[in-house]
Amino acid sequence: MSNPSGLPPFDQPPPPPVELSKDRRNGVDQFLLRTSRGASALVSLHGGQVLSWKTDRGEELLFTSSKAIFKPPHPLRGGIPICFPQFGNRGSLEQHGFARNKIWRVDDTPPPMNRNESSDNACVDLLLRPSEDDLKLWPHSFEFRLRVSLSTDGGLTLTSRIRNINCKPFSFSFAYHTYFLVSDISEVRVEGLETLDYLDNLCQKERFTEQGDALTFESEVSRVYLGSTGTVAVFDHERKRTILIQKEGLPDVVVWNPWEKKSKTIVDLGDEEYRQMICVDGAAIEKPITLKPGEEWTGRLELSSVPSS
């Protein structure tokens, strides 16, 4: 085979770490982040949503429903939807807020790298500002800056910066509603939540304390764990893989799996797909974030995948 560059194959320059394309399913711009080792992440301007996160062996780590609807403004079931300015249902806003349904744009004036970020990372910076229709439903002006960063070792970091550019304070709740792909939900356990109080959405948000060393799954689970400060780990026994979840500015952890009966009522989720997914979210729900005029809040989610026995 000819080699137009005249360089031997091993001297070929690496592919660009960020590649822009259009999603063939909806025509929306998306960005592929890649590392020299082969890890990747795919980020869409639809919702500022991470659609895919793969290891350097090409293994997908995020779940997307086979029935997911990719046409905006419908929310897309899978990946990492961003829930803002609310999580759940409240008032006139749609469930989980409007940020996940909007078309974001590239941030031309992104914030500088912080001490935890490396210039070697592949990253994309996005920006969301409210439309006139948004302001009619939620009358607060804001700037929402999102950085999605993929480190050389394949770790994925999402950093959200929300600034109040209003003339009065406002409050919001927030979640990175992360759908992890698992081999079988019955073979999964979640550690790092032991002894924490949680609100059980299946029991009118009654408050309980986690008694077990690990959370396992035999039926529907919908909980908000409170005051989580340590690392949360999602162990997938069959795949011999563990996802580690670390966070800043996000005191709560949502754990959700709809199980069989609930799955059959969700139009954009296959009846049996609950077996291959678990949502474990970094969130701020119990105590909403309040920003005075000019103030900014930062919430960071760091995800990594490691082998386990």
N, C-alpha and C positions, 0 to 999 in steps of 0.2 A: 504493500500500500504506500502511496506517495506521502511525503511529509513536507507540505509547502513551507513550513517555517525553517526547515533545515536543522531543527533541534531534535535530539533524541526524545522519545516519549516521556522519559522521566524528567526532562527539563522543561516540559510544557508548563506554562503558567497555570496556577490553580483557577478554578471557576470563580466568578465574582461571588462574594459572600451574600449579596442581596440581589435578587433578580425579580424584576417587575413583569407581570403578565396579567391577562384578563381571565377570570374564571369563566369557563365555557358554559357553566350552568346558569349564570345570571349576568354576565358581562361586566361584573364589578372588578376593579383592580385588586390584585393581591400580590403579596411579596413573599418570595421564598428566601429564607435565611439558611445558609449552609456553613458548615465548618470544614476545615481541611481534612478532618478525620471521617467526614461523611454524615454526621448528624445534621438534622434539618428541622425547620419549623415553617409553617405556612400561615400567613396573617392576611386576613381580608379587610378591606375598607368597610365591608358590611358589618357594622357593629364593632369594628376594631377587634375582631374575634380571631383568636388562634384556632385554625381548623385542623392542624396536624402538627405533631411533634414526634420525630423519629430518632432512634438511637443511631450510632455510627454503623450498626449492622442492618439498618433499614427497618427495624421493628417499630411499628406504630404504638404509641403510648396513650393516645387519646381516642375516645369512642365517638363515632358519628352515626346516628341512626340511618338505616337504609331507607327510611321514610322521611328523612329530613327535608324541609322545604327551604330551598335556597333563594327564593324570590323575595327581596325586600318589599315591604317592611315586615314581613313575617319573621319571627325569631327562628334561628337555626338550631335544631336540637343536636348538640354535640360540641366537641372542642372545648373552648373556654369562653362562654358568654360573659359579658360584663353587666352586672346588675346595678344600675344607678338611675335615678336617685332613690330607689327603694328596692327592697327585697321582699317578695311576697305581694300580697294584694292590700291596697289601702287607698281610700279616696277615689279620685277621678283618674288616677294614673293606671296604665295597664300593668299587668303582673310583671314584677321585676324591673319596672321602669322602662325608659325609652332608649337608653344608650345602646343597647344590644340590637336595636332595629334601625338605627340611623346609618347613613353613609358618612363615614369619617373622611378626613382629608389628611394629607401629609403635613406634618408640622415643619414649617420653613424656619422657625426660630426655636429649636429644641433646647431644653436646659442642658448645661454642661454635664459631663460624666461625673458621678460621685466617686468616693474613695473605693467603693466595692465593685466598680465597673472597670473593665479593661478595654483599651482601644482596639484590642484584637477581636473583641466580640463582634458578631454580625448582629446588627440591630436596625429597627425601623421606629421612627417617631411619628405618632399620629395625634390629631387634634380634633376635638369636638366642641362646638359652641351651640347654644340653643337656637332653634329656629323660632319664628313668630308663633307657629302653632305650639311648639313646646312651651313657650312663655305663657300662652293662654291656659295651659293645664298646670304648669308649675312655674309661677312668676318670679323666677330667680335667675339672674345672669351669672354665668360661670364660664371658665375655661377649663377643659378637661384634657390634660396632656398624658398620653400613654406611650411608654417605651417598652417594646418587646425586644429582648436581648437573648442571644444564643451564645453561650461561652464555648471556648475551644474544646472543653471536655463534654459538651452536649447538654449542659444545664440550661434550663429555660427560666428567665426572670421577666416578670411583668411589673412595671412600676407605674402607678397612677398618681398624677398630681392634679388636684382639683382646687381651683382658686375662686374665691368669691369676688366678682367684680360688680356686685350689687351695691346698693346704698343701705341695705339692711341685712341683718344676719339671716342665714338659712341653715336647715338641718337636713341630713340625708342618711340613708343606710346604703350598704354596699356589699357586693360579693363578687369574687371570681368564681363563677359557677362551673367548676372544672369536672368534666366527664372523663374519667379514666377508663381505658380499655382493659378488661380483665378476662382471664380464661374462663372462669366460672365463679359467680358470686358466692357460691357455697364453699369455695376454696380460698376465700379472701378473708383477711383479718386486718383491722385497723388498730394500731397502737399509738400511744401518746395522749390519749384522752382519759386515762384512768384517774379517778377521784374527782373529775370535773363535774360541776353542775351542768345540766342541759335542760332545754325547753323541748318538750315532746309535742310536735305538731299533730300527732295522732291522738293526743289526749288533751285537747283544748289548751295547748302550750303550758301544761302543768310542769312544774319544776321537779326534777329528780337529780340524783347523784349517781354517776357511773360507778358501778361496783366491780366490774370485771377488769382483768388485766388487759384484755383485748376485746374489740367489738367484732363479732361475727354475725352472719346474716342467714336467717331462716324464714324471714317474713319482711313485709314492708317496713322501712325505717325512714323517718323524717325528723331529724333532731338538729337543734342549734346548741352546740357546746360552748360554754362561756368561760372567758378568762384563760384561754389557751396561750401559753408563752413558749412552750418547747416545740421540738420537732415532732411532726405527726408522720407516721409511716404506714403505707398501704402495702401489705405483703400479699403477693400472688404466688401461692404455693406451687401451682402447676407450671407456671412460667419461670419459677425460680428467680423472681424479680421483685424488687422493692422500690417503690416511689417514696422519696423523702420530700416533705413539705415544710418549708420554713417561711416565716412571714414577719413583716413589720407593719405596725399601724393597723393591724387586723386582729382584734382580740378574740374573735369568735370563729368556730369551725362548724360548717353545715355538713351533715352526712345524710345522703338521700339515696334510696333505691326503691322504686315503685312496686316491685314484686309483680306477681302474675296478675292478680285481679285489677290493680290500678293500671297496669300497662295496657290492658285491653280497652281502657277508656281514653287513652292518649293517641290522638289520630296520627301524630308524626313519630310514633315509636312502634316498632314491631312487637307483636304479642310476646315473643320469647326473648326479645333483646335485653330485657332487664338482667338476664344471666351474664351478659358480657360488659356490664357497666357498673360503675360506682361513682357517685359525685361526692367529693370531699373538697369543700370550699374554704379558702381564707376569706373572712367576712367581718363586717362591723354592723351588727344588727340590734343587739339588745339595747345598747346605748348609742343612739344616733350621733353622728359627727355634726357639730355645730361650728360654722365658720362666721366670724365677723367680717365686715367689709375689708377686702384686701388680704385676708388670711388665706393660707394654702394648707391643704392636708395631703400627706403622702401615704400611700398604701402599697407595700411591695410583697410580691409572692415569688418565692424561689423554689423551683422544682428540679429534682435530680433523680436519675434512675441508677440503681446499683444491683449487682447480682446478689442473690440470697439462696440459702439452702432450703 
